[in-house]
């Protein structure tokens, strides 16, 4: 069974209509132990670059921030795909 993005008033929520910037931003200094949901909430519906604790960074277009997670559309290099992430697995982020 395929995962479906959340439903909005006009049907399924869609990712952005254009790709994110081609060049990722500079990695900021890391000082926090966990990402605060209130901080990343300011990135809703904006191109956001995520640096996970393990693995490569990626672009996310967040559409929901919960107490322990963020979800939205992740850029896979060709298109936006709906995904969710545990805030404890995020080292840092920046949004535009």
Secondary structure, 3 states (H helix, E strand, C coil): CCCCCCEECCEECCCCCCCCCCCCCCCCCCCCCCCCHHHHHCCCCCEEEEEECCCCCEEEEEEEECCCEEEEEEECCCCEEEEEEEHHHEEEEEEC
